[in-house]
Amino acid sequence: MLINKRYKDIFSQYIHKGEPAPLTIGTLAVCGFCFLLFILVTFSQFNFSHPWFEYIKGQGFSVISKQVSYNPLVPVMIFVIYILSKNYSILLFILYLLIGFFIWPIFVYGGGFEYIKNYLFGYFLGFVFASFVIDNIFRNQTVKSRLLGAFFGVLTIHLCGLFYCIILAIFKVINFSLIIPIVHAMSVTKILYDILFSFILILIAPYIKNVLWVCMKPKSDSKKNKTPKTKKSRRMKPNNLL
């Protein structure tokens, strides 16, 4: 029992308990991993099908097989916010923007500073606002709080995409007539999938973060208090009396 308790105490030091990510070499390495994941997912597309109800006039509802082409960028955004917390997530996004603007076209449909005129840029900005909205929710470390954080994070990203389209239309970058088709294609047909896959990722995220926390956690400065070795006092022999 004493051995089991000792190992339990050792392993408990490496389990994440809601602490913010510290500035360590391990945290920077995890940031690099998340950055590569972010770029990989940007250019990924998954095709799948599932049963769906379709209403046909005169025949009622019928079950069909719906084909879906899905990009999991939004769920991965939520996942990265949980892994890195707010500050490092925003720094990661800034690095992503700088590389996409000035170094390499890593955005969807290209790159360059002109990309701010693209309606997709609003969804990227939603990543920053979602970091502020859900960071404190995730710190509660309960299943309910994680699911709520993922839900509000997805809503925040899609609302930012909608508002950015409106701003582009106000400044006559796009026509107002394009707002509804864009929002329908980017949000209405995708938001349920974003919520579903965000829930899946955020449920397994604590286990992944516990593994990564071994690298991110700073080395403990606490050392075992060692009692200083006391020198054995030599017995003083009385001087021989003359």
C-alpha positions in Angstrom: 0.0 0.0 0.0 2.8 2.4 0.8 4.4 1.7 -2.6 1.1 2.3 -4.4 0.5 5.5 -2.6 4.0 6.8 -3.4 3.6 6.1 -7.1 0.2 7.7 -7.0 1.6 10.9 -5.6 4.4 10.9 -8.2 1.9 10.5 -11.1 -0.5 13.0 -9.7 2.1 15.7 -10.2 1.9 15.2 -14.0 -1.9 15.4 -14.3 -3.3 18.6 -15.5 -5.7 20.2 -12.9 -6.8 23.3 -14.8 -3.5 25.3 -14.4 -2.7 27.7 -17.2 0.0 26.6 -19.6 3.4 27.7 -18.3 6.2 29.2 -20.4 8.5 26.2 -20.9 10.4 24.6 -23.8 7.8 21.8 -23.7 4.9 24.3 -24.1 6.7 25.9 -27.1 7.1 22.4 -28.6 3.3 21.7 -28.0 2.6 25.1 -29.7 4.6 23.9 -32.7 2.7 20.6 -32.8 -0.6 22.5 -32.7 0.6 24.9 -35.4 1.4 22.0 -37.7 -2.0 20.4 -36.9 -3.7 23.7 -37.7 -2.1 23.9 -41.1 -2.7 20.3 -41.9 -6.4 20.6 -41.0 -6.8 23.8 -43.1 -6.2 21.8 -46.3 -8.0 18.6 -45.2 -11.4 17.5 -46.4 -13.4 14.5 -45.2 -16.2 12.9 -47.1 -18.8 10.8 -45.4 -22.5 10.0 -45.6 -25.2 9.5 -43.0 -29.0 9.0 -43.0 -31.0 12.1 -43.4 -34.7 13.0 -43.6 -35.9 14.8 -46.8 -39.3 16.2 -47.4 -40.7 15.6 -50.8 -43.9 17.4 -51.7 -46.8 15.1 -52.1 -44.8 12.1 -50.6 -43.9 13.4 -47.2 -40.6 12.6 -45.5 -38.2 10.0 -46.8 -34.9 8.7 -45.5 -32.0 9.4 -47.8 -28.2 9.0 -47.6 -26.7 12.5 -47.3 -23.2 13.0 -48.7 -21.1 15.5 -46.7 -17.8 17.1 -47.6 -16.5 18.5 -44.3 -13.5 20.5 -43.2 -12.8 20.1 -39.4 -11.1 23.4 -38.9 -13.5 24.8 -36.3 -13.4 21.7 -34.0 -9.6 21.7 -34.2 -9.7 25.4 -33.2 -11.7 24.6 -30.1 -9.4 21.7 -29.3 -6.3 23.9 -29.6 -7.8 26.5 -27.3 -8.3 23.8 -24.6 -4.8 22.4 -25.0 -2.9 25.7 -25.0 -5.3 28.0 -23.1 -6.1 31.6 -24.2 -2.7 33.3 -24.3 -0.8 30.7 -26.3 -3.7 30.1 -28.6 -3.8 33.8 -29.5 0.0 33.8 -30.0 -0.3 30.8 -32.2 -3.0 32.5 -34.3 -0.9 35.7 -34.7 2.0 33.5 -35.9 -0.4 31.8 -38.3 -1.5 35.2 -39.7 2.0 36.6 -40.1 3.2 33.5 -42.0 0.0 33.6 -44.2 0.3 37.3 -44.8 4.0 37.7 -45.5 5.8 34.4 -45.9 3.7 31.5 -47.3 0.1 31.1 -48.5 -1.1 28.8 -45.8 -4.7 30.1 -45.7 -7.6 28.4 -47.5 -7.6 29.8 -51.0 -4.2 31.3 -50.8 -2.6 34.0 -48.6 -1.2 37.5 -48.7 -2.4 40.6 -47.0 -5.3 40.9 -49.5 -6.8 37.9 -47.7 -8.5 40.2 -45.2 -11.0 40.9 -48.0 -12.0 37.2 -48.1 -15.1 36.3 -46.1 -13.3 33.3 -44.6 -11.0 35.7 -42.7 -13.9 36.4 -40.3 -14.0 32.8 -39.2 -10.2 32.9 -38.5 -10.8 36.1 -36.4 -13.5 34.1 -34.5 -10.7 31.9 -33.2 -9.4 34.9 -31.1 -12.8 35.9 -29.8 -13.6 32.2 -28.9 -10.4 32.1 -26.9 -11.6 34.9 -24.7 -15.1 33.5 -24.4 -14.4 29.9 -23.5 -11.0 30.0 -21.7 -12.5 30.5 -18.3 -15.3 27.9 -19.0 -12.7 25.2 -19.8 -10.9 25.8 -16.5 -13.7 24.2 -14.5 -12.5 20.8 -15.7 -16.0 19.2 -15.7 -17.6 17.4 -18.6 -20.5 19.9 -18.6 -18.2 22.9 -18.7 -16.1 21.4 -21.6 -19.2 20.7 -23.6 -20.6 24.2 -22.9 -17.3 25.8 -23.8 -17.2 23.9 -27.1 -20.8 24.9 -27.9 -20.2 28.6 -27.2 -16.9 28.5 -29.0 -18.5 27.2 -32.2 -21.2 29.8 -32.0 -18.7 32.6 -31.5 -16.6 31.5 -34.5 -19.7 31.4 -36.7 -21.1 34.7 -35.5 -17.8 36.4 -36.2 -17.9 35.0 -39.7 -21.4 36.4 -40.1 -20.5 39.9 -38.8 -17.4 40.0 -40.9 -19.4 39.3 -44.1 -21.7 42.2 -43.1 -18.7 44.5 -42.6 -17.3 43.5 -46.0 -20.6 44.3 -47.6 -20.8 47.7 -45.8 -17.4 48.6 -47.2 -18.6 47.2 -50.6 -16.0 44.5 -50.8 -18.8 42.0 -51.5 -22.4 42.5 -52.4 -25.1 42.3 -49.7 -26.8 39.6 -51.9 -23.9 37.3 -51.2 -24.2 37.3 -47.4 -27.1 34.8 -47.2 -25.4 32.2 -49.6 -22.1 32.6 -47.8 -23.6 32.1 -44.4 -25.7 29.2 -45.6 -22.7 27.4 -47.1 -20.3 28.2 -44.2 -22.6 28.1 -41.2 -26.1 26.8 -41.7 -25.0 23.5 -43.4 -21.9 23.1 -41.2 -22.6 24.3 -37.7 -24.3 21.0 -36.5 -21.2 19.1 -37.7 -18.9 21.6 -36.0 -20.7 21.2 -32.7 -20.8 17.4 -33.0 -17.1 17.0 -33.8 -16.1 19.7 -31.3 -17.9 17.6 -28.6 -16.0 14.5 -29.6 -12.6 16.3 -29.6 -13.3 18.1 -26.4 -14.2 14.9 -24.6 -10.9 13.2 -25.5 -8.9 16.4 -25.1 -8.2 16.0 -21.3 -6.5 12.7 -21.9 -4.4 14.1 -24.7 -3.5 17.2 -22.5 -2.4 14.9 -19.7 0.1 13.3 -22.0 1.3 16.6 -23.3 1.3 18.1 -19.8 4.3 15.9 -19.0 6.3 18.1 -21.5 4.5 21.4 -20.6 4.7 21.2 -16.8 7.7 23.1 -15.3 10.2 21.1 -13.3 9.3 21.1 -9.7 11.7 23.1 -7.6 10.6 21.4 -4.5 13.3 19.1 -3.2 13.1 16.8 -0.4 14.1 18.4 2.7 17.2 16.6 3.7 18.2 16.9 7.2 21.8 18.1 7.4 24.1 15.6 8.6 25.3 16.6 12.0 28.9 15.8 12.7 29.2 13.6 15.6 30.7 15.6 18.4 33.9 14.1 19.4 34.3 13.5 23.1 36.6 15.9 24.5 39.2 14.1 26.5 40.4 16.1 29.5 44.0 17.1 29.4 46.2 15.0 31.5 46.9 16.9 34.6 50.5 17.4 35.3 
